């Protein structure tokens, strides 16, 4: 896990078509994911353990995905790069 904003930590890269686990602070009930260049934002509920498994949308390798929690000035985010799966 790479450090992210306070209350949000996750990896820097994820394989295409995979999922990513992020650690979330105690006060957030959902996490949002948005691929760069796409207007759709998905919301994933956070389980009680505060580690959420987030499916990565079908995007090509090299795409950056923003994972965020909170709203307004309390929003925290990390950027994850989608990479090609290993052969």
Secondary structure in CASP SS format (residue, H / E / C, confidence):
PFRMAT SS
TARGET T0000
AUTHOR 0000-0000-0000
METHOD secondary structure of the structure
MODEL  1
X C 1.00
X E 1.00
X C 1.00
X C 1.00
X C 1.00
X C 1.00
X C 1.00
X E 1.00
X E 1.00
X E 1.00
X C 1.00
X C 1.00
X E 1.00
X E 1.00
X E 1.00
X C 1.00
X C 1.00
X C 1.00
X E 1.00
X E 1.00
X E 1.00
X E 1.00
X E 1.00
X E 1.00
X C 1.00
X C 1.00
X C 1.00
X C 1.00
X C 1.00
X E 1.00
X E 1.00
X E 1.00
X E 1.00
X E 1.00
X E 1.00
X C 1.00
X C 1.00
X C 1.00
X C 1.00
X C 1.00
X E 1.00
X E 1.00
X E 1.00
X E 1.00
X E 1.00
X C 1.00
X C 1.00
X C 1.00
X C 1.00
X C 1.00
X E 1.00
X E 1.00
X E 1.00
X E 1.00
X E 1.00
X C 1.00
X C 1.00
X C 1.00
X C 1.00
X C 1.00
X C 1.00
X C 1.00
X C 1.00
X E 1.00
X E 1.00
X E 1.00
X E 1.00
X E 1.00
X E 1.00
X C 1.00
X C 1.00
X H 1.00
X H 1.00
X H 1.00
X C 1.00
X E 1.00
X E 1.00
X E 1.00
X E 1.00
X E 1.00
X E 1.00
X E 1.00
X E 1.00
X C 1.00
X C 1.00
X C 1.00
X C 1.00
END
